[in-house]
Amino acid sequence: MWIDSHCHIDKPDFNEDRRQMLDRAADAGIDAMVVVAASDTIEGVTKTVRFAESHPNCFASIGCHPHHSSSADDKWWPALKTLALESHAVVAIGETGLDYFYDKVPREKQRDVFIAQINLANELKLPLVCHIRDAHFDAFDIFASLPVPQLIIHCFTGTSDDAEKYLELGAYISFSGIVTFKNSHELRKAAAMVPTAKLLLETDCPYLAPIPKRGKRNEPSFLPHTAEVIAKERGMSIEALAASSKEATIRAFGLPR
Protein backbone atom coordinates (compact mmCIF):
# COMPACT_ATOMS: atom_id res chain seq x y z
CA MET A 1 0.00 0.00 0.00
CA TRP A 2 2.78 2.47 0.84
CA ILE A 3 6.22 3.61 -0.27
CA ASP A 4 8.47 5.30 2.27
CA SER A 5 10.02 7.92 0.00
CA HIS A 6 12.85 8.86 2.38
CA CYS A 7 14.40 6.77 5.14
CA HIS A 8 17.78 5.91 6.66
CA ILE A 9 17.27 2.28 7.63
CA ASP A 10 20.91 1.49 6.91
CA LYS A 11 21.96 3.51 9.96
CA PRO A 12 23.42 1.80 13.06
CA ASP A 13 20.20 2.71 14.93
CA PHE A 14 18.68 -0.43 13.35
CA ASN A 15 21.59 -2.81 13.75
CA GLU A 16 20.06 -4.74 16.64
CA ASP A 17 16.62 -5.39 15.13
CA ARG A 18 16.83 -4.61 11.42
CA ARG A 19 15.22 -7.89 10.34
CA GLN A 20 12.32 -7.39 12.74
CA MET A 21 11.98 -3.75 11.65
CA LEU A 22 11.72 -4.83 8.01
CA ASP A 23 9.13 -7.45 8.95
CA ARG A 24 7.08 -4.79 10.74
CA ALA A 25 7.31 -2.59 7.65
CA ALA A 26 5.99 -5.41 5.48
CA ASP A 27 3.17 -6.07 7.95
CA ALA A 28 2.25 -2.36 7.79
CA GLY A 29 1.99 -2.54 3.99
CA ILE A 30 5.25 -0.78 3.12
CA ASP A 31 5.94 -2.02 -0.41
CA ALA A 32 9.21 -0.19 -1.03
CA MET A 33 11.66 2.25 0.56
CA VAL A 34 14.07 4.85 -0.76
CA VAL A 35 17.16 4.66 1.45
CA VAL A 36 18.95 8.00 1.45
CA ALA A 37 22.70 8.32 1.99
CA ALA A 38 23.66 10.48 4.97
CA SER A 39 27.42 10.19 5.25
CA ASP A 40 30.37 12.56 5.19
CA THR A 41 32.45 10.11 3.13
CA ILE A 42 32.12 8.45 -0.26
CA GLU A 43 32.74 5.14 1.49
CA GLY A 44 29.67 5.76 3.64
CA VAL A 45 27.57 6.65 0.60
CA THR A 46 28.75 3.47 -1.10
CA LYS A 47 27.62 1.43 1.90
CA THR A 48 24.11 2.87 1.48
CA VAL A 49 24.10 1.76 -2.16
CA ARG A 50 25.29 -1.73 -1.24
CA PHE A 51 22.59 -1.90 1.44
CA ALA A 52 19.88 -1.05 -1.08
CA GLU A 53 21.27 -3.54 -3.57
CA SER A 54 21.12 -6.34 -1.00
CA HIS A 55 17.57 -5.68 0.26
CA PRO A 56 14.50 -6.38 -1.89
CA ASN A 57 12.28 -3.36 -2.59
CA CYS A 58 14.95 -0.88 -1.46
CA PHE A 59 16.37 1.87 -3.64
CA ALA A 60 19.14 4.39 -2.98
CA SER A 61 19.53 8.14 -3.25
CA ILE A 62 23.13 9.33 -3.11
CA GLY A 63 24.59 12.73 -2.37
CA CYS A 64 26.03 15.08 0.21
CA HIS A 65 23.76 16.43 2.96
CA PRO A 66 24.18 20.16 3.66
CA HIS A 67 25.45 19.31 7.15
CA HIS A 68 28.33 17.42 5.49
CA SER A 69 29.10 20.00 2.81
CA SER A 70 32.46 20.85 4.34
CA SER A 71 33.59 17.27 3.59
CA ALA A 72 32.76 17.45 -0.11
CA ASP A 73 35.52 18.17 -2.60
CA ASP A 74 35.91 17.71 -6.35
CA LYS A 75 36.49 13.96 -5.90
CA TRP A 76 32.89 13.49 -4.74
CA TRP A 77 31.13 14.21 -8.00
CA PRO A 78 32.87 11.68 -10.27
CA ALA A 79 32.55 9.11 -7.48
CA LEU A 80 28.81 9.73 -7.16
CA LYS A 81 28.46 9.63 -10.94
CA THR A 82 30.19 6.25 -11.09
CA LEU A 83 27.95 4.86 -8.34
CA ALA A 84 24.83 6.09 -10.10
CA LEU A 85 25.85 4.66 -13.46
CA GLU A 86 27.01 1.29 -12.13
CA SER A 87 24.27 0.46 -9.61
CA HIS A 88 20.71 -0.51 -10.53
CA ALA A 89 19.63 0.58 -7.04
CA VAL A 90 20.43 4.30 -7.44
CA VAL A 91 17.34 6.29 -8.36
CA ALA A 92 18.17 9.85 -7.26
CA ILE A 93 20.82 12.36 -6.22
CA GLY A 94 20.66 13.75 -2.68
CA GLU A 95 19.76 14.53 -0.11
CA THR A 96 21.34 17.85 -0.79
CA GLY A 97 20.30 21.42 -0.25
CA LEU A 98 20.55 24.21 2.29
CA ASP A 99 20.09 24.19 6.05
CA TYR A 100 20.18 27.64 7.62
CA PHE A 101 18.48 26.45 10.81
CA TYR A 102 21.51 24.60 12.17
CA ASP A 103 24.07 26.43 9.98
CA LYS A 104 26.65 23.70 10.60
CA VAL A 105 28.53 24.65 7.42
CA PRO A 106 29.15 28.15 6.01
CA ARG A 107 26.31 29.08 3.70
CA GLU A 108 28.51 29.79 0.70
CA LYS A 109 29.94 26.27 0.92
CA GLN A 110 26.45 24.79 1.25
CA ARG A 111 25.37 26.65 -1.87
CA ASP A 112 28.41 25.53 -3.87
CA VAL A 113 27.86 21.86 -2.95
CA PHE A 114 24.14 22.15 -3.66
CA ILE A 115 24.79 23.60 -7.12
CA ALA A 116 27.31 20.84 -7.88
CA GLN A 117 24.64 18.23 -7.16
CA ILE A 118 21.99 20.05 -9.18
CA ASN A 119 24.40 19.92 -12.10
CA LEU A 120 25.07 16.21 -11.47
CA ALA A 121 21.35 15.41 -11.36
CA ASN A 122 20.88 17.26 -14.64
CA GLU A 123 23.80 15.42 -16.24
CA LEU A 124 22.51 12.00 -15.13
CA LYS A 125 18.85 12.88 -15.70
CA LEU A 126 18.01 11.78 -12.17
CA PRO A 127 15.66 13.43 -9.69
CA LEU A 128 17.15 15.58 -6.93
CA VAL A 129 16.18 15.01 -3.29
CA CYS A 130 16.33 18.40 -1.55
CA HIS A 131 16.73 19.21 2.14
CA ILE A 132 15.76 22.88 2.50
CA ARG A 133 15.35 24.29 6.01
CA ASP A 134 14.91 28.01 6.70
CA ALA A 135 16.53 28.64 3.32
CA HIS A 136 13.74 28.60 0.77
CA PHE A 137 14.58 32.11 -0.45
CA ASP A 138 18.13 31.10 -1.41
CA ALA A 139 16.95 27.83 -2.91
CA PHE A 140 14.53 29.68 -5.20
CA ASP A 141 17.32 32.04 -6.28
CA ILE A 142 19.53 29.08 -7.17
CA PHE A 143 16.76 27.32 -9.08
CA ALA A 144 16.09 30.53 -11.02
CA SER A 145 19.69 30.54 -12.27
CA LEU A 146 20.07 26.92 -13.39
CA PRO A 147 18.25 24.22 -15.33
CA VAL A 148 16.05 22.53 -12.76
CA PRO A 149 16.01 18.72 -12.55
CA GLN A 150 13.00 16.81 -11.23
CA LEU A 151 12.80 18.08 -7.65
CA ILE A 152 11.67 16.15 -4.61
CA ILE A 153 11.36 18.47 -1.63
CA HIS A 154 12.00 16.12 1.27
CA CYS A 155 10.52 16.66 4.75
CA PHE A 156 8.81 19.87 3.70
CA THR A 157 8.51 22.41 6.53
CA GLY A 158 7.73 25.59 4.63
CA THR A 159 4.55 27.58 4.13
CA SER A 160 1.79 27.10 1.59
CA ASP A 161 3.35 29.94 -0.42
CA ASP A 162 6.68 28.08 -0.45
CA ALA A 163 4.90 24.94 -1.57
CA GLU A 164 3.23 26.86 -4.42
CA LYS A 165 6.62 28.09 -5.64
CA TYR A 166 8.06 24.57 -5.62
CA LEU A 167 5.02 23.27 -7.45
CA GLU A 168 5.57 25.92 -10.13
CA LEU A 169 8.99 24.31 -10.62
CA GLY A 170 7.32 20.94 -11.11
CA ALA A 171 8.47 19.62 -7.74
CA TYR A 172 7.06 16.77 -5.71
CA ILE A 173 6.60 17.62 -2.04
CA SER A 174 7.12 15.06 0.70
CA PHE A 175 5.69 15.21 4.21
CA SER A 176 7.09 13.54 7.32
CA GLY A 177 5.87 12.92 10.85
CA ILE A 178 6.30 16.64 11.61
CA VAL A 179 2.89 17.19 10.03
CA THR A 180 1.32 15.30 12.97
CA PHE A 181 2.87 17.51 15.65
CA LYS A 182 0.50 19.65 17.70
CA ASN A 183 1.86 23.02 16.54
CA SER A 184 2.21 22.15 12.85
CA HIS A 185 -0.95 24.00 11.81
CA GLU A 186 0.64 25.79 8.84
CA LEU A 187 2.29 22.61 7.65
CA ARG A 188 -1.04 20.77 7.67
CA LYS A 189 -2.49 23.59 5.55
CA ALA A 190 0.30 23.01 3.04
CA ALA A 191 -0.35 19.26 3.09
CA ALA A 192 -4.00 19.97 2.30
CA MET A 193 -3.26 22.14 -0.75
CA VAL A 194 -0.54 20.16 -2.54
CA PRO A 195 -2.07 18.38 -5.55
CA THR A 196 -2.57 14.66 -4.99
CA ALA A 197 -0.31 13.82 -7.92
CA LYS A 198 2.58 15.72 -6.30
CA LEU A 199 2.30 14.56 -2.69
CA LEU A 200 4.75 12.03 -1.23
CA LEU A 201 5.02 10.48 2.23
CA GLU A 202 8.15 9.67 4.20
CA THR A 203 9.40 8.75 7.64
CA ASP A 204 12.95 10.17 7.53
CA CYS A 205 13.56 7.44 10.09
CA PRO A 206 15.15 7.00 12.56
CA TYR A 207 14.16 10.65 13.09
CA LEU A 208 10.84 12.49 13.43
CA ALA A 209 8.52 9.76 14.67
CA PRO A 210 4.90 10.85 14.22
CA ILE A 211 2.31 11.12 16.95
CA PRO A 212 1.46 8.73 18.65
CA LYS A 213 5.04 7.38 18.40
CA ARG A 214 6.80 10.68 19.02
CA GLY A 215 9.90 10.31 21.16
CA LYS A 216 10.59 6.79 19.91
CA ARG A 217 12.98 5.72 17.20
CA ASN A 218 11.08 6.16 13.98
CA GLU A 219 10.75 3.34 11.44
CA PRO A 220 8.89 2.70 8.14
CA SER A 221 5.99 0.90 9.83
CA PHE A 222 5.02 4.24 11.43
CA LEU A 223 4.28 5.83 8.04
CA PRO A 224 0.50 5.19 8.19
CA HIS A 225 0.26 7.44 11.29
CA THR A 226 1.47 10.38 9.21
CA ALA A 227 -0.84 9.37 6.38
CA GLU A 228 -3.88 9.31 8.66
CA VAL A 229 -3.39 12.97 9.61
CA ILE A 230 -2.84 14.08 6.02
CA ALA A 231 -5.83 12.10 4.73
CA LYS A 232 -8.06 13.69 7.36
CA GLU A 233 -6.76 17.16 6.52
CA ARG A 234 -7.43 16.56 2.83
CA GLY A 235 -10.84 14.98 3.35
CA MET A 236 -9.87 11.77 1.58
CA SER A 237 -9.79 8.13 2.58
CA ILE A 238 -6.60 6.51 3.82
CA GLU A 239 -6.91 4.00 0.96
CA ALA A 240 -7.07 6.78 -1.63
CA LEU A 241 -4.03 8.50 -0.15
CA ALA A 242 -2.12 5.22 -0.08
CA ALA A 243 -2.80 4.68 -3.78
CA SER A 244 -2.08 8.25 -4.87
CA SER A 245 1.09 8.71 -2.83
CA LYS A 246 2.46 5.38 -4.02
CA GLU A 247 1.79 6.29 -7.65
CA ALA A 248 3.34 9.75 -7.16
CA THR A 249 6.48 8.23 -5.61
CA ILE A 250 6.86 5.77 -8.49
CA ARG A 251 6.67 8.67 -10.96
CA ALA A 252 8.94 10.99 -8.96
CA PHE A 253 11.79 8.46 -8.71
CA GLY A 254 11.08 6.47 -11.85
CA LEU A 255 10.69 3.30 -9.80
CA PRO A 256 9.85 -0.01 -11.45
CA ARG A 257 6.30 -1.22 -11.14
Number of C-alpha atoms within 10 A of each C-alpha: 17 29 27 30 31 28 24 24 27 21 16 10 14 18 11 9 10 15 11 11 17 18 14 16 21 16 11 16 17 22 16 22 25 27 28 29 29 24 20 18 15 21 11 13 23 18 14 27 26 17 18 25 17 12 12 11 16 20 27 30 28 29 33 29 27 32 21 18 23 16 16 20 9 9 9 17 19 11 14 21 17 10 18 21 11 10 14 13 25 26 22 27 29 27 25 29 31 28 22 18 10 11 14 14 17 14 17 10 15 26 20 14 28 26 18 16 25 28 18 21 23 18 11 14 14 22 24 32 32 24 22 24 18 15 16 22 10 16 19 14 10 16 15 11 8 12 11 18 22 21 24 28 24 26 26 22 25 16 16 18 10 16 23 15 14 20 17 9 16 15 22 25 27 25 27 27 28 22 26 24 18 8 10 12 12 14 20 23 16 23 26 18 14 19 11 17 16 20 25 33 28 26 31 26 25 19 18 22 26 25 18 13 14 15 11 13 14 23 26 30 20 24 26 24 18 23 27 18 20 24 19 14 15 17 10 12 13 16 13 13 23 20 13 19 24 24 20 21 25 17 15 25 22 13 15 7 6
